[in-house]
Amino acid sequence: MVARPAASAVTAEPVTRDVIDGTEPRRAPEAPGMRRSDPAGLPGRVRSAFPLPGHAPGTDPAATFVMLDALFAWAPVGLALLDRAGRFLRVNDTLARFDRRPVHEHLGRTVSELLGDTGQELDALLARVLRTGEPVVDLEVMVATDGSGPPQTWLASWYPVNDPQVGLVGVAFVAIDASGTRAVEGERARADARYLGLVDAAAVDVFHAEGDGALDADLPRLRAFTGRHPAELAGFGWLGVVHPDDRERVGRAWHGAIEHGETFEAEFRISGGGGDRTAMRVVEARIVPMPAAGRPNSRPSEWLGVIRDLTEVRAAEADRATADQRARIATERAEQTATLAVALARTLTVDDVVATVLDVGGRMAGAAGRGVALVDEAHDRLLFHAPPGPADGLARWSEVALGAVHPVAEVMRGGRALFLVDRDELLARWPVPEVADVAAAAGEHAWAMLPLAVGGGAP
């Protein structure tokens, strides 16, 4: 660095400069009019001892030093110049505020002498720059303070300062106090962690889209179930994983909400990965438009909402509905059984029993058609009795021999109930197709035949 001469004394001839190498500088004749003190209060020898690298021929040294003074005075970053022994030659007020030590305590001292153990690490980095001539840029370092506050975080850089004639003469140090930035980043990370924890606890995917409705957020639960990459779901790609039977409805509702700036609410199914149409989840989406800040009546600038998995909820609701239905049926059957028992207790004749079974028993079973076959022991046959109704084809059942190939006769002979679930099973026990066709035409598709015993005896 050269001393700044008075403006009237500036000449075009170069001024011989001193080199700082940790020993007493070699003195050279000073230019006429050279001042011995620095406007910032630094000794003139210190200013003349540090050369001004890259000084272009014909450039006014005084103007250059004015700019350097302004840089040190007003730069929002910490600045320092150190000699080849690692001693501070010049420090700006910003760096002094960073490390909470006055400027004068820096001058002539090394970093380790100033900062202790932390400074030893910084001195090692400084020595590497002096040894290799290569800069170290934007290294994050923790710097202990004087005990009045938490450690600071600096983004520190060391740049070699070279003179075209004599080579490396020192190092320029630049420090940016990143403590506030790191604190904000830490708080943001904690906020993100809390947000993700809340999302995980709520078992939802947070949906965020741009003003045009294009998804720009990750949907991890949807992605995990469908096996899709985030890029495949971005934009309007998420509609592609909606179940084919729901896709048109959901897409129409979503585009309509975007067009009119209205809340989107829908429940739909999501198809699983691997092309298995049976693998699906039931989800509910609620997405609301967010107007631009300060413009509540403007078009939405973004969309925000959640997609919640309802699969287990809907399954539980279905199970509960099934259980409720079964309980209701069981209650009704118990009531009907009690009604039948009371009705049978009041019967006096066989005809009364037949009438009761046909009426109350038929209603209990919810049967479309019903009848009772009584044993005519004198003629070794079954006489079929049915209530008045449209099933005229059942007249063919009116007389059935006990030894005939007939399902009712089979029940009477075996004393066991018989259930026929379709026409084929009926024909297997009674090969008369025209009768089966008549029964099917009457709306009958399955048949139950139960033996009726009187007083605990045979049917």
C-alpha positions as CSV (number, residue, x, y, z in Angstrom):
1,M,0.0,0.0,0.0
2,V,1.4,3.4,-0.9
3,A,1.0,6.6,1.1
4,R,-1.4,9.0,-0.4
5,P,0.4,12.3,-1.5
6,A,-1.3,15.6,-1.5
7,A,-3.3,16.3,-4.6
8,S,-0.9,19.1,-5.7
9,A,2.1,16.8,-5.4
10,V,0.8,13.9,-7.5
11,T,3.1,13.1,-10.4
12,A,3.0,10.5,-13.1
13,E,6.3,8.9,-11.9
14,P,5.8,5.7,-9.9
15,V,6.5,5.8,-6.2
16,T,8.8,3.2,-4.7
17,R,6.7,1.1,-2.2
18,D,7.6,-0.8,0.9
19,V,7.0,-4.6,1.3
20,I,5.7,-6.0,4.5
21,D,7.1,-9.4,5.2
22,G,7.0,-9.6,9.0
23,T,10.3,-7.8,9.5
24,E,11.2,-4.1,9.4
25,P,10.2,-2.8,6.0
26,R,12.9,-1.7,3.6
27,R,12.6,2.0,3.3
28,A,12.7,3.8,0.0
29,P,12.8,7.5,-0.7
30,E,9.4,9.1,-0.4
31,A,7.9,11.1,-3.1
32,P,7.8,14.9,-2.4
33,G,4.9,16.0,-0.4
34,M,4.1,12.5,1.0
35,R,2.0,12.7,4.2
36,R,2.9,10.7,7.3
37,S,-0.5,10.1,8.6
38,D,-3.7,8.3,7.5
39,P,-7.0,10.1,7.5
40,A,-8.3,7.1,9.4
41,G,-5.7,7.6,12.1
42,L,-3.3,4.8,10.9
43,P,0.4,5.5,10.9
44,G,1.7,6.6,7.5
45,R,4.3,3.8,7.6
46,V,1.5,1.3,7.7
47,R,-0.2,2.9,4.7
48,S,3.0,3.1,2.7
49,A,4.0,-0.4,3.7
50,F,1.1,-2.1,1.8
51,P,1.3,-1.8,-1.9
52,L,-1.7,-1.1,-4.2
53,P,-1.8,-4.1,-6.5
54,G,-3.1,-3.7,-10.0
55,H,-2.5,0.0,-10.1
56,A,-2.8,0.9,-13.7
57,P,-0.2,3.2,-15.3
58,G,-1.4,6.7,-15.4
59,T,-4.1,6.2,-12.7
60,D,-4.2,8.9,-10.0
61,P,-3.0,7.1,-6.8
62,A,-4.8,9.8,-4.7
63,A,-8.2,8.9,-6.3
64,T,-7.5,5.2,-5.8
65,F,-6.8,5.7,-2.1
66,V,-10.0,7.9,-1.8
67,M,-12.0,5.0,-3.1
68,L,-10.2,2.5,-0.8
69,D,-10.9,4.8,2.2
70,A,-14.6,5.0,1.2
71,L,-14.7,1.2,0.8
72,F,-13.3,0.6,4.3
73,A,-15.5,3.3,5.8
74,W,-18.9,2.3,4.2
75,A,-18.7,-1.3,3.2
76,P,-21.4,-3.4,4.9
77,V,-19.0,-6.3,5.2
78,G,-16.0,-6.7,7.5
79,L,-12.7,-5.9,5.7
80,A,-9.1,-6.2,6.8
81,L,-5.6,-6.2,5.3
82,L,-3.0,-8.5,6.8
83,D,0.7,-8.7,6.0
84,R,2.7,-11.9,5.3
85,A,3.2,-12.4,9.0
86,G,-0.6,-12.5,9.5
87,R,-0.7,-9.2,11.3
88,F,-3.6,-6.8,10.9
89,L,-2.6,-3.6,9.0
90,R,-6.0,-2.1,8.5
91,V,-9.5,-3.0,9.8
92,N,-12.8,-1.3,9.1
93,D,-15.4,-0.5,11.7
94,T,-17.8,-3.2,10.4
95,L,-15.3,-6.0,11.2
96,A,-14.7,-4.4,14.6
97,R,-18.4,-4.5,15.3
98,F,-18.5,-8.2,14.1
99,D,-15.9,-9.4,16.6
100,R,-16.8,-6.7,19.2
101,R,-13.3,-5.4,19.6
102,P,-12.1,-1.9,18.9
103,V,-10.1,-1.2,15.7
104,H,-6.9,-0.3,17.6
105,E,-6.9,-3.7,19.3
106,H,-6.5,-5.4,15.9
107,L,-3.6,-3.5,14.5
108,G,-0.2,-5.2,14.6
109,R,-1.7,-8.4,16.1
110,T,-2.4,-11.8,14.5
111,V,-5.9,-13.3,14.4
112,S,-5.0,-15.9,17.1
113,E,-3.7,-13.2,19.3
114,L,-7.0,-11.4,19.0
115,L,-9.5,-14.3,19.1
116,G,-7.7,-17.1,20.9
117,D,-8.4,-20.7,19.9
118,T,-10.8,-19.7,17.2
119,G,-8.2,-17.4,15.7
120,Q,-5.7,-20.3,15.5
121,E,-8.0,-22.0,12.9
122,L,-8.3,-18.8,11.0
123,D,-4.5,-18.3,11.1
124,A,-4.1,-21.7,9.6
125,L,-6.4,-20.8,6.7
126,L,-4.5,-17.5,6.3
127,A,-1.2,-19.4,6.2
128,R,-2.6,-21.7,3.5
129,V,-3.5,-18.7,1.3
130,L,0.0,-17.2,1.8
131,R,1.6,-20.6,1.0
132,T,-0.5,-21.5,-2.1
133,G,-1.5,-18.1,-3.4
134,E,-5.0,-19.5,-3.8
135,P,-8.0,-17.8,-2.2
136,V,-10.4,-19.4,0.3
137,V,-13.9,-18.2,-0.3
138,D,-17.1,-18.2,1.7
139,L,-16.0,-20.6,4.5
140,E,-18.5,-20.7,7.3
141,V,-16.8,-20.3,10.7
142,M,-18.0,-20.0,14.2
143,V,-16.5,-17.1,16.1
144,A,-16.7,-16.9,19.9
145,T,-17.6,-13.4,21.3
146,D,-16.5,-11.8,24.5
147,G,-19.2,-13.7,26.4
148,S,-22.0,-11.2,26.1
149,G,-23.7,-13.2,23.3
150,P,-23.8,-16.5,21.5
151,P,-21.1,-17.5,19.0
152,Q,-21.3,-15.7,15.7
153,T,-21.4,-17.3,12.2
154,W,-19.2,-15.7,9.6
155,L,-18.8,-16.3,5.9
156,A,-15.1,-15.6,5.7
157,S,-13.0,-15.2,2.6
158,W,-9.2,-14.7,2.2
159,Y,-7.8,-13.3,-1.0
160,P,-4.1,-13.1,-1.8
161,V,-2.8,-9.6,-2.6
162,N,-0.1,-9.6,-5.2
163,D,2.2,-6.8,-6.5
164,P,3.2,-7.1,-10.1
165,Q,6.9,-6.4,-9.2
166,V,7.4,-8.3,-5.9
167,G,4.6,-10.9,-5.9
168,L,2.6,-11.8,-2.8
169,V,2.6,-9.1,-0.2
170,G,-0.3,-10.0,2.0
171,V,-3.9,-11.0,2.3
172,A,-7.3,-9.2,2.1
173,F,-9.8,-10.6,4.5
174,V,-13.6,-10.3,3.9
175,A,-16.2,-11.3,6.5
176,I,-19.9,-11.4,6.3
177,D,-21.9,-11.8,9.5
178,A,-24.3,-14.6,8.7
179,S,-25.5,-15.0,12.3
180,G,-28.8,-13.5,11.5
181,T,-29.2,-15.4,8.3
182,R,-28.3,-18.7,10.1
183,A,-30.7,-17.9,12.9
184,V,-33.5,-17.3,10.4
185,E,-32.6,-20.5,8.5
186,G,-32.6,-22.4,11.8
187,E,-36.0,-21.0,12.7
188,R,-37.3,-21.8,9.2
189,A,-36.0,-25.3,9.6
190,R,-37.7,-25.7,12.9
191,A,-40.9,-24.2,11.4
192,D,-40.7,-26.7,8.5
193,A,-40.2,-29.5,11.0
194,R,-43.2,-28.5,13.0
195,Y,-45.2,-28.1,9.8
196,L,-44.2,-31.5,8.5
197,G,-44.9,-33.0,11.9
198,L,-48.4,-31.5,11.9
199,V,-49.0,-32.7,8.3
200,D,-47.9,-36.2,9.3
201,A,-50.0,-36.2,12.4
202,A,-53.0,-35.0,10.4
203,A,-52.4,-37.7,7.7
204,V,-52.8,-35.2,4.9
205,D,-51.0,-34.0,1.8
206,V,-50.8,-30.2,1.5
207,F,-51.8,-29.1,-2.0
208,H,-50.3,-25.9,-3.4
209,A,-50.8,-24.6,-6.9
210,E,-50.0,-21.5,-8.8
211,G,-52.7,-19.1,-9.9
212,D,-53.4,-21.1,-13.0
213,G,-54.1,-24.2,-10.9
214,A,-50.9,-26.0,-11.7
215,L,-49.7,-28.1,-8.8
216,D,-46.2,-27.1,-7.6
217,A,-45.9,-29.0,-4.3
218,D,-45.0,-32.5,-3.5
219,L,-47.8,-34.9,-2.4
220,P,-45.8,-37.6,-0.6
221,R,-48.7,-39.8,0.5
222,L,-50.3,-39.7,-3.0
223,R,-46.9,-40.3,-4.6
224,A,-46.2,-43.3,-2.3
225,F,-49.5,-45.0,-3.1
226,T,-49.4,-44.4,-6.8
227,G,-45.7,-45.0,-7.3
228,R,-45.5,-41.8,-9.4
229,H,-42.5,-39.3,-9.5
230,P,-43.2,-35.8,-8.2
231,A,-42.7,-34.5,-11.8
232,E,-45.5,-36.8,-13.0
233,L,-47.9,-35.3,-10.5
234,A,-46.9,-31.7,-11.0
235,G,-49.1,-29.3,-13.0
236,F,-52.3,-31.2,-13.8
237,G,-50.6,-34.6,-13.8
238,W,-52.2,-35.5,-10.4
239,L,-55.6,-35.8,-12.2
240,G,-54.1,-38.8,-14.0
241,V,-54.0,-40.9,-10.9
242,V,-57.7,-40.3,-10.1
243,H,-59.7,-43.5,-10.6
244,P,-61.0,-43.7,-14.3
245,D,-64.6,-43.8,-13.1
246,D,-64.1,-40.5,-11.1
247,R,-61.5,-38.7,-13.3
248,E,-63.9,-36.8,-15.6
249,R,-66.0,-35.6,-12.7
250,V,-63.0,-34.4,-10.6
251,G,-61.3,-32.8,-13.6
252,R,-64.4,-30.9,-14.6
253,A,-64.9,-29.7,-11.0
254,W,-61.3,-28.6,-10.6
255,H,-61.2,-26.7,-13.9
256,G,-64.5,-25.1,-13.0
257,A,-63.2,-24.0,-9.6
258,I,-60.1,-22.4,-11.3
259,E,-62.3,-20.6,-13.9
260,H,-64.6,-19.1,-11.3
261,G,-62.2,-18.7,-8.5
262,E,-64.2,-20.9,-6.2
263,T,-63.4,-23.4,-3.5
264,F,-62.8,-27.0,-4.8
265,E,-64.3,-29.8,-2.7
266,A,-64.5,-33.4,-3.9
267,E,-64.3,-37.0,-2.7
268,F,-62.9,-39.4,-5.1
269,R,-60.8,-42.6,-5.5
270,I,-57.1,-42.8,-6.4
271,S,-55.8,-45.7,-8.4
272,G,-52.8,-47.6,-7.0
273,G,-49.6,-48.2,-8.9
274,G,-48.9,-51.2,-11.0
275,G,-52.1,-51.0,-13.1
276,D,-54.1,-52.8,-10.5
277,R,-57.6,-51.3,-10.8
278,T,-58.7,-53.0,-7.5
279,A,-56.0,-51.2,-5.5
280,M,-57.5,-47.8,-4.6
281,R,-57.8,-45.3,-1.9
282,V,-60.6,-42.9,-1.1
283,V,-59.5,-39.3,-0.6
284,E,-61.1,-36.0,0.1
285,A,-59.7,-32.8,-1.3
286,R,-60.5,-29.2,-0.2
287,I,-58.6,-26.5,-2.0
288,V,-59.3,-22.8,-1.6
289,P,-58.3,-19.8,-3.8
290,M,-55.9,-17.3,-2.3
291,P,-56.1,-13.7,-3.7
292,A,-53.1,-11.5,-4.1
293,A,-52.0,-9.7,-1.0
294,G,-53.9,-6.5,-0.5
295,R,-56.3,-7.3,-3.4
296,P,-59.1,-9.4,-1.8
297,N,-61.3,-9.3,-4.9
298,S,-58.5,-10.2,-7.4
299,R,-58.1,-13.4,-9.3
300,P,-56.4,-16.1,-7.2
301,S,-52.7,-15.8,-7.1
302,E,-52.3,-19.3,-5.7
303,W,-54.4,-22.2,-4.4
304,L,-53.9,-23.9,-1.0
305,G,-55.6,-26.9,0.5
306,V,-55.3,-30.5,1.7
307,I,-55.9,-34.0,0.4
308,R,-57.0,-36.3,3.2
309,D,-57.0,-40.1,3.0
310,L,-60.5,-41.3,4.0
311,T,-60.0,-45.0,3.1
312,E,-60.0,-46.3,6.6
313,V,-62.8,-43.9,7.7
314,R,-65.1,-45.0,4.8
315,A,-64.2,-48.7,5.5
316,A,-65.1,-48.2,9.2
317,E,-68.3,-46.5,8.2
318,A,-69.2,-49.3,5.9
319,D,-68.4,-51.9,8.6
320,R,-70.5,-50.0,11.1
321,A,-73.4,-49.8,8.6
322,T,-73.1,-53.5,7.9
323,A,-73.1,-54.3,11.6
324,D,-76.0,-52.0,12.2
325,Q,-78.0,-53.7,9.4
326,R,-77.2,-57.1,10.7
327,A,-78.2,-56.0,14.2
328,R,-81.5,-54.6,12.8
329,I,-82.2,-57.8,10.9
330,A,-81.4,-59.9,13.9
331,T,-83.8,-57.8,16.0
332,E,-86.5,-58.0,13.4
333,R,-86.1,-61.8,13.1
334,A,-86.3,-62.1,16.9
335,E,-89.4,-60.1,17.0
336,Q,-90.9,-62.0,14.0
337,T,-89.9,-65.4,15.7
338,A,-91.7,-64.3,18.8
339,T,-94.7,-63.2,16.7
340,L,-94.7,-66.6,15.0
341,A,-94.4,-68.5,18.3
342,V,-97.4,-66.6,19.7
343,A,-99.4,-67.1,16.5
344,L,-98.7,-70.8,16.5
345,A,-99.6,-71.1,20.2
346,R,-103.1,-69.8,19.3
347,T,-103.7,-72.3,16.5
348,L,-106.2,-75.1,17.0
349,T,-106.2,-77.0,13.7
350,V,-103.9,-78.0,11.0
351,D,-105.4,-75.4,8.7
352,D,-104.7,-72.8,11.4
353,V,-101.0,-73.9,11.5
354,V,-100.8,-73.8,7.7
355,A,-102.3,-70.3,7.6
356,T,-100.0,-69.0,10.3
357,V,-96.8,-70.4,8.6
358,L,-97.8,-69.0,5.2
359,D,-98.5,-65.6,6.6
360,V,-96.1,-64.9,9.4
361,G,-93.4,-67.3,8.4
362,G,-93.4,-66.0,4.8
363,R,-93.1,-62.4,6.0
364,M,-90.2,-63.4,8.3
365,A,-88.3,-64.9,5.4
366,G,-89.1,-62.1,3.1
367,A,-90.1,-64.6,0.5
368,A,-91.6,-63.7,-2.9
369,G,-93.6,-67.0,-2.8
370,R,-94.3,-69.4,0.0
371,G,-96.3,-72.5,0.7
372,V,-96.7,-75.5,3.0
373,A,-96.6,-79.2,1.9
374,L,-98.6,-81.5,4.3
375,V,-98.1,-85.3,4.4
376,D,-101.1,-87.3,3.2
377,E,-100.2,-90.6,4.8
378,A,-103.3,-92.3,3.4
379,H,-102.1,-91.7,-0.1
380,D,-98.3,-91.5,0.5
381,R,-98.1,-88.1,-0.9
382,L,-97.6,-84.4,-0.2
383,L,-100.4,-81.9,-0.6
384,F,-99.1,-78.4,-1.3
385,H,-100.9,-75.4,0.1
386,A,-100.1,-71.8,-1.0
387,P,-101.7,-68.4,-0.2
388,P,-103.7,-66.7,-3.0
389,G,-101.3,-65.0,-5.4
390,P,-99.9,-64.8,-8.9
391,A,-97.7,-68.0,-8.7
392,D,-100.2,-70.2,-10.5
393,G,-97.5,-72.4,-11.8
394,L,-97.0,-73.8,-8.3
395,A,-100.2,-75.7,-8.8
396,R,-98.0,-78.4,-10.3
397,W,-96.6,-78.9,-6.8
398,S,-100.1,-79.6,-5.4
399,E,-99.6,-83.4,-5.4
400,V,-96.1,-84.8,-5.0
401,A,-95.5,-88.5,-4.2
402,L,-93.2,-89.0,-1.2
403,G,-90.9,-91.1,-3.3
404,A,-90.8,-88.7,-6.3
405,V,-87.8,-86.9,-7.6
406,H,-88.7,-83.6,-6.1
407,P,-86.9,-81.3,-3.7
408,V,-89.9,-81.1,-1.2
409,A,-90.1,-84.8,-1.1
410,E,-86.4,-85.0,-0.6
411,V,-86.7,-82.7,2.4
412,M,-89.5,-84.8,3.9
413,R,-87.7,-88.0,3.4
414,G,-84.4,-86.8,4.9
415,G,-85.8,-84.5,7.5
416,R,-83.1,-81.8,6.6
417,A,-83.4,-78.3,5.2
418,L,-82.6,-77.8,1.6
419,F,-81.4,-74.5,0.0
420,L,-81.2,-74.1,-3.8
421,V,-79.4,-71.0,-4.9
422,D,-80.2,-71.0,-8.6
423,R,-82.2,-72.6,-11.5
424,D,-79.6,-75.2,-12.2
425,E,-79.7,-76.6,-8.7
426,L,-83.5,-76.7,-8.9
427,L,-83.3,-78.7,-12.2
428,A,-80.8,-81.1,-10.7
429,R,-83.4,-82.2,-8.1
430,W,-86.5,-81.7,-10.2
431,P,-85.8,-82.0,-14.0
432,V,-88.8,-80.2,-15.2
433,P,-87.6,-77.1,-17.1
434,E,-91.0,-75.6,-17.8
435,V,-91.7,-75.4,-14.1
436,A,-88.3,-73.8,-13.4
437,D,-89.0,-71.2,-16.1
438,V,-92.4,-70.4,-14.5
439,A,-90.7,-69.9,-11.1
440,A,-88.1,-67.6,-12.7
441,A,-90.7,-65.6,-14.5
442,A,-92.5,-65.0,-11.2
443,G,-89.3,-63.4,-9.8
444,E,-88.0,-66.5,-7.9
445,H,-84.3,-67.2,-8.1
446,A,-83.6,-69.2,-5.0
447,W,-85.5,-71.5,-2.8
448,A,-85.4,-72.6,0.9
449,M,-87.3,-75.8,2.0
450,L,-87.5,-76.5,5.7
451,P,-89.0,-79.6,7.4
452,L,-91.9,-78.7,9.8
453,A,-92.2,-81.0,12.8
454,V,-95.1,-81.1,15.1
455,G,-94.4,-81.8,18.8
456,G,-90.8,-82.7,18.2
457,G,-91.7,-85.7,16.0
458,A,-91.0,-86.6,12.4
459,P,-91.8,-84.0,9.6
